[in-house]
Amino acid sequence: MATGLEQRVPEASQLHGNQRSRRLVARRALALCATLALVSAVVLSLDALWLWPLFIFPLLLAAVLFFELGALIVGGWLGVFLIAWLVTAHSATASEIRATVVGLLATWLAGLILGRVQRRHHRLQELLAASSLTDRLTGLYNYGTFVDYLHNEVRRADRYGGQLALVMFDLDHFKRFNDRYGHEAGNDLLRHVGALLSAQVRDADLAARYGGEEFTVLIRGDERDGYELAQRVRVAIATSRVSLRNGLAVSTTVSAGVATYPVGALDETELIERADRA
């Protein structure tokens, strides 16, 4: 079956993830603003310049939550706050001003460094999370992700109605191809076919590597939608050629099976079995 490059997230999951992300950002921004306002109020109410290090807490919080941008924003606020203080406070000595400016710059720099470190850590976490959902060879979703998504979609169809179509693809004569050209060539073929598959599916569809040379696409639609997708993929694969590392350009074909839920299957297990046998 086909494999693919980086697979797009289905629309419903993407929309839910975007909404959740916006709510999280809003809560973080609110927490940061509250902390910054509290520290500012404490420093102003006590009228003590030496309390400015309290701003380290919102600065570090900003770096952790919003990386370098957060550190820049809070650092800018801190700079404006202290400059206004020094301009209006006649009791500040030259040594106090110098110490405050040096401390401000050092704290700001530390916030930027922490923000950069936190950004890299966050990016690493994202990569690790993505690698647990996708197939490393093809970039498509892996078997575990497919099973979880299928289960959720079946529950959604049971609750709200609608149909699901499952299309199973199997690369023809893949073992013979591996024996003739080698396993690395087989991997190249899988990547190539997967890219073609990924290009044929919609954002709302989920394409996954089911195992070996088998791949699957789950779509919200009826049997006709499934057969139309199967035909598009079969034509795209049959009319393309993949360049191997030895300079050869080869082509392949795929077999496809379609099954639907709930019309053609009683549950997700039967849906997979029927698509695999079709």
Contacts in CASP RR format, 6 or more apart in sequence:
PFRMAT RR
TARGET T0000
AUTHOR 0000-0000-0000
METHOD contacts of the structure
MODEL  1
MATGLEQRVPEASQLHGNQRSRRLVARRALALCATLALVSAVVLSLDALW
LWPLFIFPLLLAAVLFFELGALIVGGWLGVFLIAWLVTAHSATASEIRAT
VVGLLATWLAGLILGRVQRRHHRLQELLAASSLTDRLTGLYNYGTFVDYL
HNEVRRADRYGGQLALVMFDLDHFKRFNDRYGHEAGNDLLRHVGALLSAQ
VRDADLAARYGGEEFTVLIRGDERDGYELAQRVRVAIATSRVSLRNGLAV
STTVSAGVATYPVGALDETELIERADRA
1 168 0 8 1.000
1 169 0 8 1.000
1 170 0 8 1.000
1 171 0 8 1.000
1 193 0 8 1.000
1 197 0 8 1.000
1 209 0 8 1.000
1 210 0 8 1.000
1 212 0 8 1.000
1 213 0 8 1.000
1 214 0 8 1.000
1 215 0 8 1.000
1 216 0 8 1.000
1 254 0 8 1.000
2 169 0 8 1.000
2 171 0 8 1.000
2 190 0 8 1.000
2 193 0 8 1.000
2 194 0 8 1.000
2 196 0 8 1.000
2 197 0 8 1.000
2 207 0 8 1.000
2 215 0 8 1.000
2 233 0 8 1.000
2 237 0 8 1.000
2 254 0 8 1.000
3 135 0 8 1.000
3 137 0 8 1.000
3 138 0 8 1.000
3 139 0 8 1.000
3 140 0 8 1.000
3 190 0 8 1.000
3 191 0 8 1.000
3 193 0 8 1.000
3 194 0 8 1.000
3 195 0 8 1.000
3 197 0 8 1.000
3 209 0 8 1.000
3 215 0 8 1.000
4 138 0 8 1.000
4 139 0 8 1.000
4 140 0 8 1.000
4 190 0 8 1.000
4 191 0 8 1.000
4 193 0 8 1.000
4 194 0 8 1.000
4 195 0 8 1.000
4 196 0 8 1.000
4 197 0 8 1.000
4 198 0 8 1.000
4 207 0 8 1.000
4 209 0 8 1.000
5 138 0 8 1.000
5 139 0 8 1.000
5 191 0 8 1.000
5 194 0 8 1.000
5 195 0 8 1.000
5 198 0 8 1.000
6 134 0 8 1.000
6 139 0 8 1.000
6 198 0 8 1.000
7 134 0 8 1.000
7 139 0 8 1.000
7 140 0 8 1.000
7 141 0 8 1.000
7 198 0 8 1.000
7 206 0 8 1.000
7 207 0 8 1.000
7 208 0 8 1.000
8 14 0 8 1.000
8 198 0 8 1.000
8 201 0 8 1.000
8 203 0 8 1.000
9 203 0 8 1.000
10 149 0 8 1.000
10 203 0 8 1.000
10 204 0 8 1.000
10 205 0 8 1.000
10 206 0 8 1.000
11 203 0 8 1.000
11 204 0 8 1.000
12 204 0 8 1.000
13 149 0 8 1.000
14 203 0 8 1.000
28 65 0 8 1.000
28 66 0 8 1.000
29 66 0 8 1.000
31 61 0 8 1.000
31 65 0 8 1.000
32 58 0 8 1.000
32 61 0 8 1.000
32 62 0 8 1.000
32 65 0 8 1.000
32 66 0 8 1.000
32 70 0 8 1.000
32 74 0 8 1.000
35 57 0 8 1.000
35 58 0 8 1.000
35 61 0 8 1.000
36 55 0 8 1.000
36 58 0 8 1.000
36 74 0 8 1.000
36 77 0 8 1.000
39 54 0 8 1.000
39 55 0 8 1.000
39 57 0 8 1.000
39 58 0 8 1.000
40 81 0 8 1.000
42 51 0 8 1.000
42 54 0 8 1.000
43 51 0 8 1.000
43 52 0 8 1.000
43 54 0 8 1.000
43 55 0 8 1.000
43 81 0 8 1.000
49 85 0 8 1.000
49 86 0 8 1.000
49 89 0 8 1.000
49 92 0 8 1.000
49 96 0 8 1.000
49 100 0 8 1.000
52 78 0 8 1.000
52 82 0 8 1.000
52 85 0 8 1.000
52 100 0 8 1.000
52 104 0 8 1.000
53 107 0 8 1.000
55 74 0 8 1.000
55 75 0 8 1.000
55 78 0 8 1.000
55 81 0 8 1.000
55 107 0 8 1.000
56 107 0 8 1.000
58 74 0 8 1.000
59 71 0 8 1.000
59 74 0 8 1.000
59 75 0 8 1.000
59 78 0 8 1.000
59 107 0 8 1.000
59 108 0 8 1.000
59 111 0 8 1.000
60 111 0 8 1.000
60 114 0 8 1.000
62 70 0 8 1.000
62 71 0 8 1.000
62 73 0 8 1.000
62 74 0 8 1.000
62 75 0 8 1.000
62 111 0 8 1.000
63 70 0 8 1.000
63 71 0 8 1.000
63 111 0 8 1.000
63 112 0 8 1.000
63 114 0 8 1.000
63 115 0 8 1.000
63 118 0 8 1.000
64 114 0 8 1.000
64 115 0 8 1.000
64 118 0 8 1.000
66 73 0 8 1.000
67 115 0 8 1.000
67 116 0 8 1.000
67 118 0 8 1.000
67 119 0 8 1.000
67 122 0 8 1.000
68 112 0 8 1.000
68 115 0 8 1.000
68 116 0 8 1.000
68 119 0 8 1.000
70 115 0 8 1.000
71 108 0 8 1.000
71 111 0 8 1.000
71 112 0 8 1.000
71 114 0 8 1.000
71 115 0 8 1.000
72 112 0 8 1.000
75 104 0 8 1.000
75 107 0 8 1.000
75 108 0 8 1.000
76 108 0 8 1.000
78 104 0 8 1.000
78 107 0 8 1.000
78 108 0 8 1.000
79 104 0 8 1.000
82 100 0 8 1.000
82 101 0 8 1.000
82 104 0 8 1.000
85 92 0 8 1.000
86 92 0 8 1.000
86 97 0 8 1.000
86 100 0 8 1.000
92 100 0 8 1.000
133 141 0 8 1.000
133 142 0 8 1.000
133 145 0 8 1.000
134 140 0 8 1.000
134 141 0 8 1.000
134 142 0 8 1.000
134 145 0 8 1.000
135 141 0 8 1.000
135 142 0 8 1.000
135 208 0 8 1.000
135 209 0 8 1.000
137 187 0 8 1.000
137 190 0 8 1.000
137 191 0 8 1.000
137 209 0 8 1.000
138 190 0 8 1.000
138 191 0 8 1.000
138 194 0 8 1.000
138 209 0 8 1.000
139 209 0 8 1.000
140 194 0 8 1.000
140 197 0 8 1.000
140 198 0 8 1.000
140 207 0 8 1.000
140 208 0 8 1.000
140 209 0 8 1.000
140 215 0 8 1.000
141 149 0 8 1.000
141 206 0 8 1.000
141 207 0 8 1.000
141 208 0 8 1.000
141 209 0 8 1.000
142 208 0 8 1.000
142 209 0 8 1.000
143 208 0 8 1.000
143 209 0 8 1.000
143 210 0 8 1.000
143 211 0 8 1.000
145 208 0 8 1.000
146 206 0 8 1.000
146 208 0 8 1.000
146 210 0 8 1.000
146 216 0 8 1.000
146 218 0 8 1.000
149 206 0 8 1.000
149 208 0 8 1.000
149 218 0 8 1.000
150 166 0 8 1.000
150 218 0 8 1.000
150 268 0 8 1.000
150 271 0 8 1.000
150 272 0 8 1.000
151 268 0 8 1.000
153 164 0 8 1.000
153 218 0 8 1.000
153 220 0 8 1.000
154 164 0 8 1.000
154 261 0 8 1.000
154 267 0 8 1.000
154 268 0 8 1.000
154 271 0 8 1.000
157 163 0 8 1.000
157 164 0 8 1.000
157 261 0 8 1.000
157 262 0 8 1.000
158 262 0 8 1.000
162 220 0 8 1.000
162 221 0 8 1.000
163 220 0 8 1.000
163 221 0 8 1.000
163 222 0 8 1.000
163 260 0 8 1.000
163 261 0 8 1.000
163 262 0 8 1.000
163 263 0 8 1.000
164 218 0 8 1.000
164 219 0 8 1.000
164 220 0 8 1.000
164 221 0 8 1.000
164 260 0 8 1.000
164 261 0 8 1.000
164 271 0 8 1.000
165 218 0 8 1.000
165 219 0 8 1.000
165 220 0 8 1.000
165 221 0 8 1.000
165 222 0 8 1.000
165 223 0 8 1.000
165 225 0 8 1.000
165 226 0 8 1.000
165 229 0 8 1.000
165 258 0 8 1.000
165 259 0 8 1.000
165 260 0 8 1.000
166 216 0 8 1.000
166 217 0 8 1.000
166 218 0 8 1.000
166 219 0 8 1.000
166 258 0 8 1.000
166 259 0 8 1.000
166 260 0 8 1.000
166 261 0 8 1.000
166 271 0 8 1.000
166 272 0 8 1.000
166 275 0 8 1.000
167 216 0 8 1.000
167 217 0 8 1.000
167 218 0 8 1.000
167 219 0 8 1.000
167 226 0 8 1.000
167 229 0 8 1.000
167 230 0 8 1.000
167 233 0 8 1.000
167 256 0 8 1.000
167 257 0 8 1.000
167 258 0 8 1.000
167 275 0 8 1.000
168 210 0 8 1.000
168 214 0 8 1.000
168 215 0 8 1.000
168 216 0 8 1.000
168 256 0 8 1.000
168 257 0 8 1.000
168 258 0 8 1.000
168 259 0 8 1.000
168 272 0 8 1.000
168 275 0 8 1.000
168 276 0 8 1.000
168 278 0 8 1.000
169 197 0 8 1.000
169 214 0 8 1.000
169 215 0 8 1.000
169 216 0 8 1.000
169 217 0 8 1.000
169 230 0 8 1.000
169 233 0 8 1.000
169 254 0 8 1.000
169 255 0 8 1.000
169 256 0 8 1.000
169 257 0 8 1.000
170 213 0 8 1.000
170 214 0 8 1.000
170 254 0 8 1.000
170 255 0 8 1.000
170 256 0 8 1.000
171 177 0 8 1.000
171 189 0 8 1.000
171 190 0 8 1.000
171 193 0 8 1.000
171 213 0 8 1.000
171 214 0 8 1.000
171 252 0 8 1.000
171 254 0 8 1.000
172 252 0 8 1.000
172 253 0 8 1.000
172 254 0 8 1.000
172 255 0 8 1.000
173 252 0 8 1.000
174 186 0 8 1.000
174 189 0 8 1.000
174 213 0 8 1.000
174 252 0 8 1.000
177 185 0 8 1.000
177 186 0 8 1.000
177 189 0 8 1.000
177 250 0 8 1.000
177 252 0 8 1.000
178 185 0 8 1.000
178 186 0 8 1.000
181 244 0 8 1.000
181 246 0 8 1.000
181 248 0 8 1.000
181 250 0 8 1.000
184 245 0 8 1.000
185 244 0 8 1.000
185 245 0 8 1.000
185 246 0 8 1.000
188 242 0 8 1.000
188 243 0 8 1.000
188 244 0 8 1.000
188 245 0 8 1.000
189 242 0 8 1.000
189 250 0 8 1.000
189 252 0 8 1.000
190 213 0 8 1.000
192 240 0 8 1.000
192 242 0 8 1.000
193 215 0 8 1.000
193 237 0 8 1.000
193 242 0 8 1.000
193 252 0 8 1.000
193 254 0 8 1.000
194 207 0 8 1.000
194 215 0 8 1.000
196 233 0 8 1.000
196 236 0 8 1.000
196 237 0 8 1.000
196 240 0 8 1.000
197 207 0 8 1.000
197 215 0 8 1.000
197 217 0 8 1.000
197 233 0 8 1.000
197 237 0 8 1.000
198 207 0 8 1.000
199 236 0 8 1.000
200 229 0 8 1.000
200 232 0 8 1.000
200 233 0 8 1.000
200 236 0 8 1.000
201 207 0 8 1.000
201 217 0 8 1.000
201 219 0 8 1.000
201 229 0 8 1.000
202 219 0 8 1.000
204 219 0 8 1.000
204 220 0 8 1.000
205 217 0 8 1.000
205 218 0 8 1.000
205 219 0 8 1.000
205 220 0 8 1.000
205 229 0 8 1.000
206 217 0 8 1.000
206 218 0 8 1.000
206 219 0 8 1.000
207 215 0 8 1.000
207 216 0 8 1.000
207 217 0 8 1.000
208 215 0 8 1.000
208 216 0 8 1.000
208 217 0 8 1.000
208 218 0 8 1.000
209 215 0 8 1.000
210 216 0 8 1.000
214 276 0 8 1.000
216 272 0 8 1.000
216 275 0 8 1.000
217 229 0 8 1.000
217 233 0 8 1.000
219 225 0 8 1.000
219 226 0 8 1.000
219 229 0 8 1.000
221 260 0 8 1.000
222 260 0 8 1.000
222 263 0 8 1.000
223 258 0 8 1.000
223 260 0 8 1.000
223 263 0 8 1.000
226 258 0 8 1.000
226 260 0 8 1.000
227 258 0 8 1.000
230 256 0 8 1.000
230 257 0 8 1.000
230 258 0 8 1.000
233 254 0 8 1.000
233 256 0 8 1.000
234 253 0 8 1.000
234 254 0 8 1.000
234 256 0 8 1.000
237 251 0 8 1.000
237 252 0 8 1.000
237 253 0 8 1.000
237 254 0 8 1.000
238 251 0 8 1.000
238 252 0 8 1.000
238 253 0 8 1.000
238 254 0 8 1.000
239 251 0 8 1.000
240 251 0 8 1.000
241 249 0 8 1.000
241 250 0 8 1.000
241 251 0 8 1.000
242 249 0 8 1.000
242 250 0 8 1.000
242 251 0 8 1.000
242 252 0 8 1.000
243 249 0 8 1.000
244 250 0 8 1.000
256 278 0 8 1.000
257 275 0 8 1.000
257 276 0 8 1.000
257 278 0 8 1.000
258 275 0 8 1.000
258 278 0 8 1.000
259 265 0 8 1.000
259 271 0 8 1.000
259 272 0 8 1.000
259 274 0 8 1.000
259 275 0 8 1.000
259 278 0 8 1.000
260 271 0 8 1.000
261 267 0 8 1.000
261 268 0 8 1.000
261 271 0 8 1.000
264 270 0 8 1.000
264 271 0 8 1.000
264 274 0 8 1.000
265 271 0 8 1.000
265 273 0 8 1.000
265 274 0 8 1.000
END
